[in-house]
Amino acid sequence: MLDSGPLGLLSNPGPAAEPRDIREWALHTLDEGATIVGPRSPTMKCAASSSGWQAERDQAAGRARHGFTYDPLRTSHFRRAAALWAEARNRGVPTAHDAALDGDVILAAQALGLMTGDPETVVVTTNPKHLTIFVPALRWRDL
């Protein structure tokens, strides 16, 4: 599952090294048979198509066993995120300001939902610090 950092890099249409490298990583990941899950379908769809990565992804999807998919946010994700938010504060490891239900716990809740069907789910991020409190999370370059 992609976090916003890798998503931003994938949606960057420029020739800079890091966006180019993550596009290559994503295509290789698809070729290896993994599934890349985007957390919010409208955002992911716009990002992929605006970057030109959509065409590359579509070509790779023909070679991949699985592919690129979207997991829309549901009420159950927000309920679980609220529980994670409270749990983190009770353990003394908040991931954001006390008044905020931050994106890390929402993404973690969504990833936990995916993990029930696939225990090998990992959140692909640029900063795993807060996410690893709840779910397996790695920098995309470490995969």
C-alpha positions, 0 to 999 in steps of 0.5 A: 500500500502506498503512502502519500510520499511515494504517491507524490513521487509516482505522480511527478512527471519530471525526469528527476532521478527519484521519481524516475527510480520509483516508477522503475521500482513500481514497474518491477514490483508489478512484474514480480507479481505483487499488487500495489494498492493506492489508498484513495481511488480518485487521488491515485487515479488522477496522480497516475494519469497526470504523471504519464505513469498510467501508460507505463503502468498499463503496459506493466499490468499486462506482464504482472500477475496482479497489478495496481488497484485502489482501496477506497476509504470506508467508515470502518477505516475511520473507526479503526483509525480512531482506535489506533489514535487513542491507543498510540496516545495511551501508550505515550507515542502520539503520531500527531497533535492531540486534536488531529486524527492524522493521515498515518493512523488512517493509512495504518487502519486501511493497511490493517484491513488489507492485512486480513486478506494478505499478511504480507501487506506492507506500507510503502513510504518515505518515512516509516517512523509513525507507521511502524507503530501499527503496521509493517512499513518500509521506505520504498528504496528498502524494498 
